[in-house]
């Protein structure tokens, strides 16, 4: 059956780095449980191992840990591994859930000694809660304010020593006082194809669907350097093999399944190609603003900025400039089009996304907030 013009949400999110629906439960069965099982991020694993083992030898809670990087790179998995390596309970919450300082005080006051608190999307925490967290991280104390106005009184409450593991996709949005209170900071990079192949073989074994080397290599090459996407594509290839094949995950099966879900050899999906097509054909390569580009492809601006744009920038197909998004010569070549003589190739563009409208780092699309 050929793909329809309007793919389902299941198909449309094939290469989104964010988890959706009940995917987090599916991911849980595939997560490694120890640092020795974790594939990739060699430098981070080695540094983290030293931090944890040193703290265990001293009999103290390790320094607070901050992990930054794009979605789907393993920050939550590492937080679970940290708690497992320490033999400590793990408490999980997120920045958006901490709307008031009282919410944070309720969490901190119930922590056990040595417990690991994982705070996902820490940059989205309310400012009053951030200020309370400063004292909690340094002095293991929270000051609860009772009353209002001149008669208000701050009552200090001692809390048990704990380890905070913060995760963020937008490290640049964290206030400097908060960043400085983390004793260890790790940046998660995108994965190499050979690392993704190892992850795919391990995941396929856990799913009871052994995969051939060529098929794993094919899926890894289309996974945008992200384990979450690799595992998602693996599950869809498995589904295709079970329904329309003989259950074997071969190269031919992988190619047929990914063709059905419109994921090409470079990892581009329908949205990526639509963005390039509109940018090249309608806007002659740009520059064009984010909101205009999003309306032209029928998507929300946030979807374009978070899902598609980071990959296009990192792959060299799109450049960000102070005037808007600009297609690169590589984009024209990939789409089989000839650029007009006056095409803007973004000579002053920051392809890595650190310009006026950039995201910083390696194109994870998280740092920048300006939208031309």
Order of alpha helices (4+ residues) and beta strands (2+ residues): alpha-alpha-alpha-beta-alpha-beta-alpha-beta-alpha-beta-beta-beta-alpha-beta-alpha-alpha-alpha-alpha-alpha-beta-alpha-alpha-beta-beta-alpha
